[in-house]
């Protein structure tokens, strides 16, 4: 059973495929950093809040080609379902 599943998913994790996702991950991480820069003064932020939004944006953009814009607070129907 696992051999069949591995055969199906293996091409996804080839270097070329992962490399093609890097620009999307880079853009999302830069956006996250710009949001977190605002917390440098007091040094407090809620990691779960920001990481869950980052994860949703990364999955949307790199996995489905959709921009959920969760990091910018756009509370789409998809984000509310994710929460």
C-alpha positions in Angstrom: 0.0 0.0 0.0 2.7 2.5 1.0 4.8 1.8 -2.1 1.9 2.8 -4.4 1.4 6.1 -2.4 5.1 6.8 -2.4 5.2 6.3 -6.2 2.4 8.7 -6.7 3.8 11.5 -4.4 7.5 11.1 -5.1 7.7 13.4 -8.2 6.3 16.2 -6.0 9.5 16.3 -3.9 12.0 16.3 -6.7 14.5 19.1 -6.7 13.1 20.9 -9.8 9.6 20.9 -8.4 10.6 22.2 -5.0 12.9 24.8 -6.6 10.0 26.2 -8.6 8.1 26.8 -5.3 10.9 28.8 -3.7 9.9 32.3 -5.1 6.4 31.9 -3.7 7.8 30.8 -0.3 10.3 33.7 -0.4 7.6 36.3 -1.1 5.4 35.0 1.7 8.3 34.9 4.2 9.3 38.5 3.3 5.7 39.5 3.8 5.7 37.8 7.2 8.9 39.5 8.2 7.5 42.9 7.3 4.6 42.2 9.6 6.8 41.0 12.4 9.1 44.0 12.2 6.3 46.0 13.8 6.7 43.9 17.0 10.4 44.7 17.5 9.6 47.5 19.9 7.7 45.5 22.5 9.0 42.1 21.5 5.6 40.4 21.9 3.6 38.7 19.3 1.3 35.7 19.0 3.2 33.0 17.0 0.2 30.8 16.3 -1.8 33.6 14.8 1.0 34.6 12.3 2.2 31.1 11.5 -1.3 29.8 10.8 -1.8 32.7 8.4 1.6 32.2 6.8 0.8 28.5 6.3 -2.5 29.2 4.7 -0.9 31.7 2.3 1.9 29.3 1.4 -0.5 26.4 0.8 -2.8 28.6 -1.3 -0.1 30.2 -3.4 2.3 27.4 -3.9 -0.1 24.5 -3.7 -3.2 25.8 -5.4 -2.1 29.0 -7.2 -4.5 31.1 -5.2 -3.8 34.2 -3.1 -5.7 33.9 0.1 -4.0 37.1 1.5 -4.4 35.9 5.0 -1.3 37.7 6.2 -2.9 41.0 5.3 -6.0 40.2 7.3 -8.3 39.4 4.4 -10.8 37.1 6.2 -12.0 35.2 3.2 -14.4 32.3 3.5 -11.5 29.9 3.0 -9.6 31.4 6.0 -12.6 31.3 8.2 -13.1 27.6 7.4 -9.4 27.0 8.1 -9.7 28.7 11.5 
